[in-house]
């Protein structure tokens, strides 16, 4: 991950998250916590521990803020905001507002850099120094089970946390590595949009960026070996995203396994058994691989596997003094998951806690238009994600085999009808009324899923949704409607008969 400064915003960013004149401090004799990695998990671990009075060292080899600030959440959502403005302009005629959507891509990217720079102070070296954290820049490696080396200095620790994150992973397609393909690390440095963009990968990043660049003027082709988009999400949600991407101009080639990539002077061709497609650039969005190289983890007695650093449910590694958090050890590669894991580490590492990551409930969201948010059990999907972290106390067999669902299409929600955004739904999975999962497909679904997350964590029910007063008119009313529908369904013929008898008695 690197950012080549393009304007004053980038210079301001780098001055905050990797000051050019930075000098590493003299190490303390012993640290309560040494944090490796300055992304979300590392920053939350460092700030949390220092705020509680611990002596903390934070080591980052590149830019503080990690992927989220520099090449992930912040720049991608800024780009999507510009794309949404195009979408709103195109749909304005339906609301009686006529206009056009001329895109100034240079201004789009300048705004992206401005937004990134404006948020950088939260992750800055100066801020963490003011919190009492010793900030070190450089390559870190373990020299033994209790010591980290960085820039010729040795950091001795009582506890350490590995939070070195992950990086884009390229699939083993012959020829792909022979040319300058794009990843999230390089995408947001583009000076102009590719006229024809080929996107490899139909997960959240692939879908978001395919839609964004299509709306911003590129001819986009998305290629994935899976038969549908978003395999972790509800199939009905994936179908809505597919329709919307195609409506916005994205060509979908699903169920296609690329067999090779060749590069020309100004283009690239992706081939498969029965065809090929040519574009000006290839964006690889097929997953991420943990950053464990160069840490000398064997010297510290830390075991790794295909998914990165191996941890137990308390996020402790095979070395009981060392913990891990974030993308380097988890399949939940979200900023909010990294934040939650860091909080678990601080409690367990410094206070002999027994907090379990598996007891947490982690929602997720894909920020396409409309957004797709999910949590807990999602029927009809791969089960490994929900098997790792799902509703607390709910066995895998119980989750997968027994849940029912209530679905409210947005065509039944007044606010969605008013806004003309009716291609979506709220779907609540439950066991006899107890909420065990949900999918929401709607504008701002990521905001709505938080309410379900709270209910799921606290053992909430569809009855709780029915009893909650939501403001009218809002899309959130769909959740109350789901509760009402479940309650009406619980009125069996026998119960109805008893109620009729009750009212007959009252009429005497």
Buried (B, 14 or more C-beta within 10 A) or exposed (E): BEBEEEEEBBBBBBBBBBBEEBEBEEBBEEBBBBBBBBBBBBBBBBBBBBEBEBBBBBBBBBBBBBBBBBBBBBBBBBBBBBBBBBBBBBBBEEEEEEEEBEBEBEEBBBBBBBBBBEBBEBBBBBBBBEBBBBBBBBEBBBBEBBBBBBEEBEBBBBBBBBBBBBBBEBEEBEBBEEBEBBBBBBBBBBEEBBEBBBBBBBBBBBBBBBBBBBBBBBBBBBBBBBEBBBBBBBBBBBBBBBEBBEEBBBBBBBEBEBEEBBBEEEBBBBBBEEEEBBBBBBBBBBBBBBBBEEBBBEBBBBEBEEBBBBBBBBBBBBBEBBBBBBBBBBEBBBBBBBBBBBBBBBBBBBEEEEBBBEEBBBBBBBBBBBBBBBBBBBBEBEBEBBEBBBBBEBEEEBBBEBBBBBBBBBEBBEBBEEBEBBBBBBBBBBBEBBBBBBBBBBBBBBBBBBBBBEBBBEEBBBBBBBEBEBEEBBBBBBBBBBBBBBBEEEEEEEEEEEEEEEEEEEEE
